[in-house]
Amino acid sequence: MLSVTCIAPVNIAVIKYWGKRDEDLILPLNDSVSATLSTDHLCTKTTISTCQSFTENKIVLNGKEESFDNPRLLRCLIEIKKRAREANKCKPELLDWKVHVTTENNFPTAAGLASSASGYACLVYTLACLYGIENEQISSIARQGSGSACRSLYSGFVQWQKGDRPDGTDSVAVQLASHDFWPEMRIIILVVNDARKKTSSTGGMSTSVKTSKLLKYRAEKCVPEHTKNLIEALHKKDFETFGRITMQESNQFHAVCLDTYPPCVYMNDISFAVVNMVHQFNALKKEIRVAYTFDAGPNACLYLLEKDVQEVLGVVNQVFPNDKLGDPEYIKGIAVDYSALPKADEQFTASGNNLLKYIINTKVGEGPKRIN
């Protein structure tokens, strides 16, 4: 038996991916840009074993056996084995053996926290390690499992280039900046709801492509400009511009979801209370100090700099007071001195008690890695 265990990170997009030009190959309508988050706080862990005696492929996800007869899952396995045969980096007989996959997330699955991205990135990277091709460009294979998974194969800030070729060979992820390029950058995730979302990202995208006129305009006109300006701001470490574009992108993405017929509604009242809180905080500071972004779910991801973490958490605590404050399971990730959280300005009023399930205080991190 040969066995390999790896971990892979979550990534949170600032330029959003929404809509495919090819459903089977998962080719996007537009480029996207994301930050890879620290695997210390959010990751998928996958172990893949292969043995001559295995009679069938198996997969266990978060302790529950799932069907391996999944087109995307099978495509990733077939493509990795094909690449491995071409590279001739492992014994040929290994590629004929079945595999057993055990994978688990240390965060909620299918709740709008990019679990499919880290999941498929980890699957493909672990397979690549198993067959000796982990140093090759495999993002185009991860993309065929879950589009945004290609971005989770790199550390730091990553761009998924949409590509133009019909076969998708140029639709790959590239690193824009390493995880330590902007060390002051922090991400605070406010978990509003960790339940499985009602409308999957795949289903929502498909309906948007068919029914939203705004989506077409966004992909052709808005995203190219946003992408160019955001990458420029990133390289200059210009947080004001970075934050503004991040929020505009999030707003426009959810506008597309509402322009879809029937509409896809991912944000809720608590999500919008977070939006109001952020704009109120920035107005008070007379500059953009914190920026929100929401993927296909109600949970908020706040981008900010390290110097503002304590003050922003103080505001969050005032707007969303919680009886669990002080419990290490409430604010997870990078340690926070609860006693030092400043009291926010009186203009910040509480939206209600215990509206947040928990908070993850994290940072930009490294890509996948083998752990055995």
C-alpha positions as CSV (number, residue, x, y, z in Angstrom):
1,M,0.0,0.0,0.0
2,L,1.1,3.6,-0.8
3,S,-0.5,6.4,1.2
4,V,-0.2,10.2,1.2
5,T,-1.7,12.9,3.4
6,C,-1.9,16.6,2.5
7,I,-3.7,19.8,3.5
8,A,-4.9,22.6,1.3
9,P,-6.3,26.0,2.1
10,V,-9.5,28.0,1.6
11,N,-9.3,31.0,-0.7
12,I,-11.6,34.0,-0.5
13,A,-12.2,35.9,-3.8
14,V,-12.0,39.7,-4.0
15,I,-12.7,39.6,-7.8
16,K,-15.6,37.1,-8.0
17,Y,-16.0,34.1,-10.2
18,W,-19.6,33.6,-11.2
19,G,-20.7,32.0,-14.4
20,K,-19.2,29.5,-16.8
21,R,-18.7,29.6,-20.6
22,D,-18.3,25.8,-20.5
23,E,-20.1,23.8,-17.9
24,D,-18.2,20.5,-18.4
25,L,-14.7,21.9,-18.4
26,I,-15.6,24.6,-15.8
27,L,-14.3,27.5,-17.9
28,P,-15.3,30.9,-16.4
29,L,-16.8,34.0,-18.0
30,N,-14.2,36.2,-16.4
31,D,-10.9,36.3,-14.5
32,S,-11.0,36.2,-10.7
33,V,-8.6,37.1,-7.9
34,S,-8.4,35.7,-4.4
35,A,-6.4,35.5,-1.2
36,T,-5.3,32.1,0.1
37,L,-6.0,31.8,3.8
38,S,-3.8,30.3,6.5
39,T,-4.1,26.5,6.8
40,D,-3.5,26.9,10.5
41,H,-7.2,28.0,10.8
42,L,-9.1,26.8,7.7
43,C,-8.1,23.8,5.6
44,T,-9.1,20.5,4.1
45,K,-7.0,17.4,5.1
46,T,-7.0,14.5,2.7
47,T,-5.4,11.1,2.8
48,I,-5.3,8.9,-0.3
49,S,-4.2,5.3,-0.3
50,T,-3.7,3.0,-3.2
51,C,-3.2,-0.8,-3.1
52,Q,-3.2,-3.7,-5.5
53,S,-5.9,-5.4,-3.4
54,F,-8.4,-2.6,-3.5
55,T,-11.4,-3.7,-5.6
56,E,-13.1,-0.2,-6.0
57,N,-12.5,3.5,-5.5
58,K,-13.9,4.9,-2.3
59,I,-14.3,8.3,-0.7
60,V,-15.2,9.3,2.8
61,L,-16.1,13.0,3.4
62,N,-16.2,14.2,7.0
63,G,-16.7,10.7,8.3
64,K,-19.5,9.8,5.8
65,E,-18.9,7.5,2.8
66,E,-20.0,9.2,-0.4
67,S,-20.5,7.9,-4.0
68,F,-17.3,7.9,-6.1
69,D,-19.5,8.0,-9.1
70,N,-19.2,11.8,-9.4
71,P,-18.3,13.1,-12.8
72,R,-16.0,15.9,-11.4
73,L,-14.3,13.6,-9.0
74,L,-13.7,11.0,-11.6
75,R,-12.4,13.6,-14.1
76,C,-9.8,14.8,-11.6
77,L,-8.6,11.2,-11.0
78,I,-8.5,10.4,-14.7
79,E,-6.6,13.6,-15.6
80,I,-4.1,13.3,-12.8
81,K,-3.4,9.6,-13.8
82,K,-3.1,10.7,-17.5
83,R,-0.6,13.4,-16.5
84,A,1.4,11.0,-14.3
85,R,1.6,8.5,-17.2
86,E,3.0,11.2,-19.4
87,A,5.5,12.4,-16.8
88,N,6.6,8.8,-16.0
89,K,7.4,9.7,-12.4
90,C,5.9,6.6,-10.7
91,K,5.7,2.9,-11.3
92,P,3.1,2.2,-14.1
93,E,1.3,-0.4,-12.1
94,L,0.3,2.1,-9.4
95,L,-1.8,3.9,-12.0
96,D,-3.9,0.8,-12.5
97,W,-4.7,0.4,-8.8
98,K,-7.9,1.7,-7.1
99,V,-7.8,4.5,-4.5
100,H,-9.4,5.1,-1.1
101,V,-9.8,8.8,-0.2
102,T,-10.5,10.1,3.3
103,T,-11.1,13.9,3.5
104,E,-12.3,16.3,6.1
105,N,-12.7,20.0,6.6
106,N,-12.0,21.8,9.9
107,F,-14.8,24.3,9.0
108,P,-18.4,24.0,7.8
109,T,-19.0,22.4,4.4
110,A,-21.3,23.9,1.7
111,A,-22.0,27.0,3.9
112,G,-20.4,29.6,1.6
113,L,-16.9,29.3,3.0
114,A,-15.2,27.8,-0.1
115,S,-15.2,24.2,1.0
116,S,-15.3,22.9,-2.5
117,A,-12.3,25.0,-3.4
118,S,-10.1,23.6,-0.6
119,G,-11.6,20.1,-1.1
120,Y,-10.8,19.7,-4.7
121,A,-7.5,21.5,-4.4
122,C,-6.5,19.0,-1.7
123,L,-7.7,16.0,-3.7
124,V,-5.8,16.9,-6.8
125,Y,-2.6,17.9,-4.9
126,T,-2.7,14.7,-2.8
127,L,-3.1,12.6,-6.0
128,A,-0.3,14.5,-7.6
129,C,2.0,13.7,-4.6
130,L,0.9,10.1,-4.7
131,Y,2.0,9.8,-8.3
132,G,5.1,12.1,-8.1
133,I,3.9,15.1,-10.1
134,E,3.2,17.6,-7.3
135,N,5.6,20.2,-8.9
136,E,3.8,20.3,-12.2
137,Q,1.1,22.8,-13.2
138,I,-2.1,21.0,-12.1
139,S,-4.4,24.0,-11.5
140,S,-6.2,23.2,-14.8
141,I,-7.1,19.8,-13.3
142,A,-8.3,21.2,-10.0
143,R,-10.4,23.6,-11.9
144,Q,-12.3,20.7,-13.4
145,G,-13.4,19.6,-9.9
146,S,-14.4,23.0,-8.6
147,G,-13.5,26.2,-10.5
148,S,-12.1,28.2,-7.6
149,A,-10.1,25.1,-6.4
150,C,-7.4,26.1,-8.9
151,R,-6.7,29.2,-6.8
152,S,-6.2,27.2,-3.7
153,L,-3.1,25.5,-5.2
154,Y,-1.0,28.7,-4.6
155,S,-0.1,30.8,-1.6
156,G,-0.7,34.5,-1.2
157,F,-2.8,36.3,-3.8
158,V,-3.8,34.4,-6.8
159,Q,-5.4,35.2,-10.2
160,W,-7.4,32.6,-12.1
161,Q,-7.0,33.6,-15.8
162,K,-10.2,32.7,-17.7
163,G,-8.4,31.8,-20.9
164,D,-9.8,31.8,-24.4
165,R,-9.1,28.3,-25.8
166,P,-12.1,26.0,-26.2
167,D,-10.2,23.1,-24.5
168,G,-9.4,25.2,-21.4
169,T,-5.7,24.6,-21.4
170,D,-5.0,28.3,-20.8
171,S,-7.6,28.6,-18.0
172,V,-5.2,28.3,-15.1
173,A,-4.2,30.0,-11.8
174,V,-1.1,32.1,-11.4
175,Q,0.4,33.6,-8.2
176,L,0.3,37.4,-8.0
177,A,2.1,37.7,-4.7
178,S,3.4,35.3,-2.1
179,H,1.8,34.9,1.3
180,D,4.4,37.1,3.0
181,F,4.2,40.0,0.4
182,W,1.7,42.0,2.5
183,P,2.2,40.6,6.0
184,E,0.0,43.2,7.6
185,M,-3.1,41.9,5.8
186,R,-5.7,40.2,8.0
187,I,-9.0,38.5,7.3
188,I,-11.8,38.3,9.9
189,I,-14.6,35.9,9.0
190,L,-18.0,36.5,10.7
191,V,-19.9,33.2,10.6
192,V,-23.6,34.1,10.4
193,N,-24.8,30.7,9.4
194,D,-22.9,27.4,9.1
195,A,-25.7,25.4,7.6
196,R,-25.7,24.0,4.1
197,K,-27.0,26.8,1.7
198,K,-30.3,26.3,-0.1
199,T,-29.0,27.2,-3.6
200,S,-25.7,25.7,-4.5
201,S,-23.1,27.8,-6.3
202,T,-23.2,25.5,-9.3
203,G,-27.0,25.8,-9.6
204,G,-27.0,29.5,-9.0
205,M,-24.3,30.2,-11.6
206,S,-26.1,28.1,-14.2
207,T,-29.4,30.0,-13.7
208,S,-27.5,33.4,-13.8
209,V,-25.9,32.6,-17.1
210,K,-29.3,31.8,-18.6
211,T,-31.3,34.7,-17.2
212,S,-29.1,37.6,-16.0
213,K,-28.4,40.4,-18.5
214,L,-26.3,42.1,-15.8
215,L,-23.9,39.1,-15.6
216,K,-23.0,39.5,-19.3
217,Y,-22.2,43.2,-18.9
218,R,-20.3,42.6,-15.7
219,A,-18.1,39.9,-17.3
220,E,-17.3,41.9,-20.4
221,K,-17.1,45.5,-19.0
222,C,-16.7,45.6,-15.2
223,V,-14.5,42.7,-14.2
224,P,-11.6,43.5,-16.6
225,E,-11.3,47.0,-15.2
226,H,-11.7,45.9,-11.6
227,T,-9.1,43.2,-12.1
228,K,-6.5,45.6,-13.6
229,N,-7.0,48.2,-10.9
230,L,-7.1,45.7,-8.0
231,I,-3.8,44.0,-9.1
232,E,-2.2,47.4,-9.4
233,A,-3.4,48.4,-5.9
234,L,-2.2,45.0,-4.5
235,H,1.3,45.6,-5.8
236,K,1.3,49.1,-4.4
237,K,-0.1,47.9,-1.1
238,D,-2.8,50.5,-1.6
239,F,-5.5,49.3,0.9
240,E,-7.9,52.2,0.1
241,T,-8.3,51.1,-3.5
242,F,-8.0,47.4,-2.7
243,G,-10.8,47.7,-0.2
244,R,-13.1,49.8,-2.4
245,I,-12.9,47.4,-5.3
246,T,-13.4,44.4,-3.0
247,M,-16.6,45.8,-1.7
248,Q,-17.8,47.0,-5.1
249,E,-17.1,43.5,-6.5
250,S,-19.1,41.8,-3.7
251,N,-22.0,44.2,-4.2
252,Q,-22.1,43.6,-7.9
253,F,-21.8,39.8,-7.6
254,H,-24.9,39.8,-5.3
255,A,-26.7,42.2,-7.6
256,V,-26.2,39.6,-10.4
257,C,-27.7,37.0,-8.0
258,L,-30.7,39.2,-7.5
259,D,-30.9,39.9,-11.3
260,T,-31.1,36.1,-11.8
261,Y,-34.6,34.7,-12.4
262,P,-35.7,33.3,-10.0
263,P,-33.3,35.2,-7.8
264,C,-30.5,33.6,-5.8
265,V,-30.5,35.1,-2.3
266,Y,-27.4,34.3,-0.4
267,M,-27.1,37.3,2.0
268,N,-29.5,37.8,4.9
269,D,-30.4,40.6,7.3
270,I,-27.3,40.0,9.5
271,S,-25.2,40.2,6.4
272,F,-26.6,43.6,5.5
273,A,-26.0,44.7,9.1
274,V,-22.3,43.8,8.6
275,V,-22.3,45.9,5.4
276,N,-23.8,48.9,7.3
277,M,-21.3,48.5,10.1
278,V,-18.3,48.5,7.8
279,H,-19.5,51.6,5.9
280,Q,-20.2,53.4,9.2
281,F,-16.7,52.5,10.5
282,N,-15.0,53.7,7.3
283,A,-17.0,56.9,7.3
284,L,-16.0,57.6,10.9
285,K,-12.3,57.1,10.0
286,K,-12.7,59.1,6.8
287,E,-10.9,56.4,4.8
288,I,-11.4,52.7,4.0
289,R,-9.9,50.7,6.9
290,V,-11.9,47.5,6.5
291,A,-13.6,45.9,3.5
292,Y,-16.3,43.2,3.3
293,T,-16.8,40.5,0.8
294,F,-19.5,37.8,0.7
295,D,-19.3,34.7,-1.4
296,A,-22.4,32.6,-2.1
297,G,-23.5,32.6,1.5
298,P,-24.4,35.0,4.3
299,N,-21.0,34.8,6.0
300,A,-18.9,38.0,5.9
301,C,-15.2,38.0,5.2
302,L,-13.5,41.3,6.3
303,Y,-10.2,42.4,4.8
304,L,-8.2,44.8,7.0
305,L,-4.7,45.5,8.2
306,E,-3.3,44.1,11.5
307,K,-3.2,47.5,13.2
308,D,-7.0,47.8,12.9
309,V,-7.9,44.3,14.1
310,Q,-8.5,45.1,17.8
311,E,-10.6,48.2,17.0
312,V,-12.7,46.4,14.4
313,L,-13.4,43.5,16.7
314,G,-14.4,46.0,19.3
315,V,-17.0,47.4,16.9
316,V,-18.1,43.9,15.9
317,N,-18.7,43.1,19.6
318,Q,-20.7,46.3,20.1
319,V,-22.9,45.7,17.0
320,F,-23.2,42.0,17.5
321,P,-22.8,41.4,21.2
322,N,-22.4,37.7,22.1
323,D,-22.7,35.8,25.4
324,K,-19.8,33.6,24.2
325,L,-17.2,36.4,24.1
326,G,-14.2,35.2,26.0
327,D,-14.9,31.5,25.0
328,P,-11.9,30.4,22.8
329,E,-14.4,28.7,20.5
330,Y,-16.1,32.0,19.7
331,I,-13.1,33.9,18.3
332,K,-11.0,31.3,16.7
333,G,-7.7,31.5,14.8
334,I,-5.1,34.2,15.7
335,A,-5.3,34.8,19.5
336,V,-7.1,38.0,20.6
337,D,-6.8,39.8,24.0
338,Y,-10.5,40.0,24.8
339,S,-9.9,42.4,27.8
340,A,-8.2,44.8,25.4
341,L,-11.0,45.1,22.9
342,P,-11.8,48.8,22.8
343,K,-15.3,50.2,23.3
344,A,-16.7,51.4,20.0
345,D,-18.1,54.8,19.3
346,E,-21.6,55.3,20.7
347,Q,-23.0,55.7,17.2
348,F,-22.6,51.9,16.7
349,T,-25.8,50.4,18.0
350,A,-26.4,46.7,18.6
351,S,-28.3,44.7,15.9
352,G,-29.2,42.0,18.4
353,N,-27.7,39.5,20.7
354,N,-25.9,36.3,19.7
355,L,-26.4,36.8,16.0
356,L,-22.9,35.5,15.1
357,K,-22.1,31.8,15.6
358,Y,-18.4,32.4,15.8
359,I,-15.5,34.5,14.4
360,I,-12.3,33.4,12.7
361,N,-9.4,35.7,12.9
362,T,-6.9,34.7,10.3
363,K,-4.4,35.9,7.7
364,V,-3.0,35.3,4.2
365,G,-1.3,31.9,4.1
366,E,0.6,29.3,2.2
367,G,-0.7,26.8,-0.4
368,P,-1.1,23.0,-0.1
369,K,1.5,20.9,1.5
370,R,2.3,17.3,2.2
371,I,2.2,16.4,5.9
372,N,3.6,12.9,5.9
